[in-house]
Amino acid sequence: MAITQQRLNSINYTELKSLRNFVLSLETNNVTGIFGVNGSGKSSLIYSIVSIYKPSQNDPNRFNFKFSQFFTHTSHTKYLGSSFEITHSYRQDLTVFNNVKRTYSKSDRWRPRYENRPERDVYFVGINSCVPDIELEKSQNIIRFTATTNLVDALSNEIRQNASVVMNKQYDEYNNIEAGNKKFIGVRNNGIQYSSLAMGAGEQRVFKILNTVFKATRYSLIIIDEIDLTLHTDALNRLITILVNRANDRNLQIIFTSHREELTNRTDINIRHIHQIGNNTFCFTETNPDCISRLTGQQIRTLEIFVEDDLSESIVQKVVEELNIRRHCSIKRFGSIDNGFALATGLFLKGEDLTNILVLLDGDRYKVSAEKMTQMEKYFAGTEPAAVANRNSALSCIRQYSIPTAETPEQFINRNLREINDNTEIVLAAAQINAVANKHEYVNQIIALLGYNDKTTGLNRVVDKLSTSPNWTDYTQEIRNWLNNRIVQLNL
């Protein structure tokens, strides 16, 4: 029976080496970047993912990865008690199976047995692909090339053209070069022909990555370890763009690890930061380096305020300026709302005093205390007094804006701008926006209509006007109450 349309939705890790009690979501985009400091568990994570599936029979280049290849049983480590659960979807003939759960674990051996794993083609580009061919070559005598084949099929031409874009150099030929029983990549650039033996590590790896991605079967899973190695940032971003386009065209899932924080500014890939605090693992989604570095660094200013996005950052800046305490405040973004609970938990587990830390939610989700407590139970489970106390302590630093239940923050802001009704440009621009496909456009379109090239400047102008609304004080009341309390207690 034919199996197609495979999709890995998420992985819930109970325990696998240092990975404990966290969920890795792979939803939204086809390409996911895994970020984290050395030792955070990135390698363990991708090694587990490549071992989930067994290959289909229709790919002659298929790989069959096994847990024992990556989690080798030694006298020090046996991986007993390892366990994680995947949620995946697929189509078998005419039947679609959504959000199917499957558990992987090790007691005496890894289970399920390899023949009982779900079917999908998986490709892995490891760190060893960074080693230049010249460093692997043992011969010290002249290497005589016996045959050169110019690869002119449609797929090879795509690889050549996209390699030209990534490396910013025009490849006129893409060749297969043979030397006895050995084969090498070959190219021609500016009339000069050379093989991978003369390539730099970055150039060679780009061809290997593109060759893997462009030749992968539809609905495949492709894992790339440390994608940024040997590439400068501009070339890396061009490569990611190409991978995104190919993944979307062929319904591929691509997962890569990286230390290059510049990539976290992209919106066309899933951003997942893995962070370890003690025996706990946290996965932050769509967040930026500032938030993560705070978990490993020190508090810089007296008051720390963490917000979801750039709009909230502009609002908080306005409030602290009105209270004349901007110099005492550090404002950082944490990304999606669920990161706020993970962040509060992480700071609590580090033993930090949360008195001068505020985690500010947008106010459109988890509005009541019971909903917030449910989210915090993901990190502090149990009904015993210690678990309850930990949840309450971590929750103590979480506040929110006050908006009506039926509105998103952006809708609320747009409506309040309209109601100011003073015929200023921002108010008139807000009045032109009646229906949007994405909630953020209620504000973003105002900025676009007024021609602000710099979004931060545009957001600040919008918030300046919003602060003249009769509802401004009520909207920001929770943060004002917290700040006023801190002003008194700290004599700011």
C-alpha positions in Angstrom: 0.0 0.0 0.0 1.4 3.4 -1.0 2.3 5.8 1.8 2.7 9.5 0.9 2.2 13.0 2.4 4.3 12.2 5.5 4.7 15.0 8.0 6.4 15.0 11.4 4.3 17.3 13.5 6.0 17.2 16.9 8.2 15.2 19.3 7.6 14.9 23.0 10.8 14.0 24.8 10.4 12.3 28.2 14.1 11.5 28.5 16.9 11.1 25.9 20.4 11.9 27.2 20.1 15.5 28.4 16.7 16.1 26.6 14.0 15.9 29.3 10.3 16.8 29.4 9.8 19.2 26.5 8.0 19.3 23.2 9.6 20.1 19.9 7.0 21.5 17.5 7.7 21.3 13.8 4.5 23.0 12.7 4.0 26.1 10.5 7.0 26.1 8.1 8.6 23.2 6.2 12.1 24.3 7.3 13.1 24.3 11.0 16.2 25.7 12.5 17.4 24.2 15.9 19.6 26.7 17.8 21.4 26.3 21.1 24.7 26.6 22.8 27.2 23.7 22.8 25.9 20.9 25.0 22.2 22.0 24.8 21.2 18.7 23.1 21.0 19.7 19.4 22.9 16.6 18.2 20.9 14.2 20.4 17.8 15.7 19.0 18.6 15.4 15.3 20.1 11.9 15.8 16.8 10.8 17.3 14.9 12.3 14.4 16.9 10.5 11.7 16.2 7.2 13.4 12.4 7.5 13.6 11.5 6.1 10.1 12.4 3.2 7.9 13.0 4.0 4.2 10.5 3.4 1.5 11.4 1.0 -1.3 11.1 3.5 -4.2 14.3 5.4 -3.6 17.6 3.6 -4.7 19.6 6.1 -2.6 17.6 5.5 0.5 19.3 5.4 3.9 18.4 3.2 6.8 19.4 5.0 10.0 19.2 3.2 13.4 19.3 4.4 17.0 22.4 2.2 17.6 24.3 4.2 15.0 24.0 7.4 17.1 23.3 6.2 20.6 26.0 3.6 20.9 25.8 1.2 23.9 29.0 1.6 26.0 30.1 0.5 29.4 29.4 4.1 30.5 26.1 4.7 28.8 23.3 2.2 27.9 20.5 4.7 27.3 18.1 2.6 29.4 14.9 4.4 30.2 15.1 6.6 27.1 11.6 7.5 25.8 10.0 10.0 23.5 6.7 10.2 21.5 6.2 11.5 18.0 3.1 12.9 16.5 3.0 12.5 12.7 0.6 12.4 9.8 0.5 10.5 6.5 -1.7 9.2 3.7 -2.0 5.5 3.0 -3.7 5.0 -0.3 -6.9 7.0 0.0 -7.0 7.3 3.8 -5.4 10.2 5.6 -4.1 9.7 9.1 -3.7 12.9 11.1 -1.8 13.3 14.4 -0.9 9.7 14.9 1.2 9.1 18.0 4.0 6.6 18.3 6.3 6.0 21.3 10.1 5.1 21.0 11.9 3.8 24.0 14.8 1.6 25.2 14.7 -1.0 27.9 16.6 -4.1 26.8 16.6 -2.8 23.2 15.2 0.1 21.1 11.5 -0.2 20.4 9.6 -0.4 18.1 11.6 -2.9 16.1 13.1 -1.3 12.9 10.8 -3.2 10.6 7.8 -1.7 12.5 8.8 1.9 12.2 6.7 4.2 9.9 7.9 4.6 6.4 9.6 7.7 5.0 12.8 8.5 3.1 15.3 10.3 5.4 18.5 12.0 4.3 21.3 13.1 6.6 24.0 15.6 5.9 26.4 15.4 8.8 29.4 17.4 9.9 31.7 15.0 8.1 30.5 16.7 4.8 32.5 19.7 5.9 35.8 17.9 5.5 37.4 18.8 2.2 38.0 15.9 -0.2 41.7 16.8 -0.3 42.0 16.1 3.5 40.5 12.7 2.9 42.7 11.8 0.0 45.5 9.4 1.0 47.4 9.4 -2.2 50.6 11.5 -2.4 51.1 10.6 -6.1 49.6 12.4 -9.1 45.9 11.7 -9.3 44.9 11.0 -12.9 41.3 11.8 -13.8 40.1 9.1 -16.1 36.7 10.4 -17.1 34.7 13.7 -16.8 31.0 13.7 -17.4 29.2 17.0 -17.8 25.9 16.8 -15.9 23.4 18.5 -18.1 20.1 16.9 -16.9 17.4 19.3 -15.6 18.1 18.4 -11.9 21.9 18.9 -12.2 21.3 22.2 -14.0 19.2 23.3 -11.0 21.9 22.3 -8.6 24.5 24.2 -10.6 22.4 27.3 -11.0 21.5 27.4 -7.3 25.1 26.8 -6.2 26.0 29.8 -8.4 23.5 31.9 -6.4 24.8 30.7 -3.0 28.5 31.2 -3.8 28.0 34.3 -5.9 30.0 32.9 -8.7 29.0 31.6 -12.1 29.5 27.9 -12.6 29.4 27.1 -16.3 29.6 23.4 -15.8 28.7 20.9 -13.1 30.7 17.6 -13.6 31.2 14.2 -12.3 34.9 13.4 -12.3 36.4 9.9 -12.0 39.8 8.8 -10.9 39.9 5.0 -11.0 37.1 3.9 -8.7 36.8 7.3 -7.0 34.3 10.0 -7.9 34.6 13.7 -7.2 32.4 16.8 -7.8 33.7 18.9 -10.7 32.9 22.4 -11.9 34.0 25.0 -14.5 34.2 28.7 -13.5 35.6 31.5 -15.6 37.1 28.9 -18.0 38.9 27.1 -15.2 37.9 23.5 -14.5 38.6 22.0 -11.1 37.4 19.1 -8.9 36.3 19.0 -5.2 40.0 18.2 -4.4 40.6 21.9 -5.1 37.5 23.3 -3.5 37.2 25.0 -0.2 35.2 23.3 2.5 32.3 25.7 2.1 32.0 25.4 -1.6 32.2 21.6 -1.5 29.5 21.4 1.2 27.1 23.7 -0.6 27.1 21.2 -3.6 26.6 18.3 -1.2 23.7 19.9 0.5 22.0 21.0 -2.7 22.6 17.6 -4.3 20.9 15.9 -1.3 17.9 18.4 -1.2 17.3 18.5 -4.9 17.5 14.7 -5.4 15.4 13.8 -2.4 12.0 12.2 -3.0 8.8 14.1 -2.4 7.7 14.3 1.3 11.2 13.3 2.4 12.8 14.4 5.7 16.2 16.0 5.4 18.5 16.6 8.4 21.5 18.9 8.2 23.9 19.2 11.1 25.5 22.6 11.7 24.4 24.1 8.4 26.4 27.3 9.0 29.8 25.6 9.2 32.3 27.0 6.6 29.8 29.5 5.2 29.7 33.3 5.7 26.3 34.8 6.7 25.3 36.1 3.2 25.9 32.8 1.5 24.2 31.0 4.4 21.0 33.1 4.0 21.0 32.6 0.3 21.2 28.8 0.9 18.4 28.9 3.4 16.2 30.7 0.9 16.8 28.1 -1.7 16.1 25.3 0.7 12.8 26.9 1.8 11.7 27.2 -1.8 12.6 23.6 -2.7 10.9 22.3 0.5 7.7 24.2 -0.3 7.8 22.9 -3.9 8.4 19.3 -3.0 6.7 19.1 0.4 10.0 18.3 2.1 10.7 18.8 5.7 14.2 20.1 6.4 15.6 20.4 9.9 19.0 21.9 10.5 21.1 22.9 13.6 23.0 26.1 13.8 24.9 28.5 16.1 24.4 31.4 13.7 21.9 33.6 15.5 21.5 35.9 12.5 19.2 33.3 11.1 16.7 33.8 13.9 15.5 37.0 12.2 14.0 35.0 9.4 10.2 34.5 9.2 10.1 31.8 6.6 11.6 29.1 8.9 10.6 27.7 12.3 13.0 29.0 15.0 13.5 26.6 17.9 16.0 27.4 20.7 17.0 24.5 22.9 18.2 25.5 26.4 19.2 23.5 29.4 18.6 24.6 33.0 19.7 22.0 35.5 17.9 18.8 34.7 15.3 20.6 32.6 15.1 21.2 28.8 13.2 24.2 27.4 12.3 24.8 23.8 11.6 28.4 22.9 9.8 29.1 19.6 10.2 32.1 17.4 12.3 33.9 20.0 15.5 36.0 19.6 19.0 35.7 20.9 18.5 38.4 23.6 16.0 36.4 25.5 18.1 33.2 25.4 21.3 35.0 26.4 19.5 36.4 29.4 19.0 32.9 30.7 22.8 32.4 30.6 23.9 35.9 31.5 23.3 38.5 34.1 20.6 41.2 34.7 21.8 44.5 33.3 19.3 47.0 34.6 17.2 47.1 37.8 13.9 46.3 36.1 13.6 43.6 33.4 10.6 43.5 31.1 10.1 40.7 28.6 7.5 41.2 25.8 6.1 39.1 23.0 7.0 41.2 20.0 8.2 44.6 18.6 4.7 46.2 19.0 4.6 45.4 22.7 8.2 46.6 23.0 7.2 50.0 21.7 4.2 50.1 24.1 6.4 49.3 27.1 8.9 51.9 26.0 6.2 54.6 26.0 4.9 53.6 29.4 8.3 53.6 31.1 9.1 57.0 29.5 5.8 58.4 30.9 6.9 57.2 34.3 10.4 58.6 33.8 12.2 55.3 34.5 13.4 54.3 31.0 17.0 54.4 32.3 16.2 51.7 34.8 14.5 49.3 32.4 15.8 46.5 30.1 13.2 45.4 27.5 13.6 42.1 25.6 11.4 40.0 23.4 10.6 36.4 24.1 8.6 35.5 21.0 5.4 33.4 21.0 3.2 33.5 24.1 4.1 30.0 25.4 7.7 31.1 25.6 6.7 33.5 28.4 5.8 30.6 30.7 9.0 28.7 29.8 11.0 31.9 30.4 9.5 32.5 33.8 10.1 28.9 34.8 13.7 29.0 33.6 14.5 32.2 35.6 12.8 30.7 38.6 14.8 27.4 38.3 18.0 29.5 38.0 17.2 30.7 41.5 16.7 34.3 40.4 14.7 36.8 42.4 11.6 37.5 40.2 10.6 40.6 42.1 12.1 42.9 39.5 11.2 40.8 36.5 8.1 41.2 34.4 6.9 38.8 31.7 4.2 40.7 29.8 1.6 38.8 27.7 -0.4 40.5 24.9 -3.7 39.7 26.7 -5.4 37.8 23.9 -4.8 34.3 25.3 -4.6 32.8 28.8 -6.5 35.8 30.2 -7.7 34.3 33.5 -5.6 32.9 36.3 -6.8 29.3 35.7 -5.6 29.4 32.1 -2.2 30.7 33.2 -1.9 28.0 35.8 -2.7 25.3 33.3 0.2 26.5 31.1 2.6 26.6 34.1 1.6 23.0 35.0 3.5 21.9 31.9 6.7 22.8 33.8 5.7 22.1 37.4 3.4 19.0 37.4 1.9 17.5 40.5 -0.4 18.5 43.4 2.1 18.3 46.2 2.7 21.6 48.1 6.2 22.0 46.6 4.9 21.8 43.0 2.0 24.2 43.8 4.4 26.7 45.4 6.8 26.5 42.4 4.0 27.2 40.0 2.8 30.2 42.0 6.3 31.6 42.3 7.0 31.3 38.6 3.6 32.9 37.8 4.3 35.8 40.1 6.2 37.7 37.4 3.5 37.3 34.6 1.2 40.1 33.7 -0.8 41.2 30.6 -2.4 44.0 28.8 -6.2 44.6 29.3 -8.2 44.1 26.1 -11.7 42.9 25.4 -12.1 39.2 25.0 -13.3 39.3 21.4 -10.3 41.4 20.1 -6.7 40.8 19.3 -4.2 43.4 20.5 -3.8 44.7 16.9 -7.6 45.0 16.5 -7.9 46.8 19.8 -5.2 49.3 18.8 -6.7 49.9 15.4 -10.1 50.5 16.9 -8.9 52.9 19.5 -6.9 54.9 16.9 -10.1 55.3 14.9 -12.0 56.5 17.9 -9.6 59.3 18.6 -11.1 60.8 15.4 -8.9 63.9 15.1 -8.2 63.6 11.4 -4.5 63.1 11.8 -2.7 60.9 9.3 -2.4 57.9 11.6 -6.0 58.0 12.6 -7.1 58.3 8.9 -4.8 55.4 7.9 -6.3 53.2 10.6 -9.8 54.0 9.3 -8.9 52.6 5.9 -8.1 49.1 7.2 -11.3 47.2 7.5 -10.4 43.5 6.8 -7.0 41.8 6.9 -5.7 38.2 6.4 -3.3 38.4 9.3 -4.1 40.1 12.6 -0.7 42.0 12.6 -1.8 43.8 9.5 -4.2 46.0 11.5 -1.0 47.9 12.6 1.5 47.0 9.9 -0.7 48.4 7.2 -0.9 51.7 9.0 2.9 51.9 8.9 2.9 50.9 5.2 0.3 53.5 4.3 2.2 56.2 5.9 5.4 55.2 4.2 7.6 54.4 7.2 10.6 52.4 5.8 11.8 51.7 9.3 9.2 49.6 11.2 10.4 50.6 14.6 9.9 54.3 13.8 6.4 53.5 12.5 5.5 51.5 15.6 6.7 54.3 17.9 4.5 56.8 16.0 1.5 54.6 16.2 2.0 54.1 20.0 2.5 57.8 20.5 -0.9 58.4 19.0 -2.5 55.5 20.9 -1.3 57.0 24.2 -3.7 59.9 23.6 -6.7 57.5 23.6 -9.0 57.6 26.6 -8.4 53.8 27.0 -4.6 54.0 27.1 -4.3 54.0 30.9 -6.7 51.0 31.3 -5.0 49.1 28.5 -1.6 49.4 30.2 -2.9 49.3 33.8 -1.3 46.0 34.9 2.1 47.0 33.8 1.7 50.5 35.4 0.6 49.0 38.7 3.7 46.7 38.7 6.0 49.6 37.7 4.6 52.0 40.3 5.1 49.4 43.0 8.7 48.9 41.9 9.3 52.7 41.9 8.1 52.9 45.5 9.9 49.8 46.7 13.2 50.6 45.0 13.0 54.4 45.5 13.6 55.0 41.8 
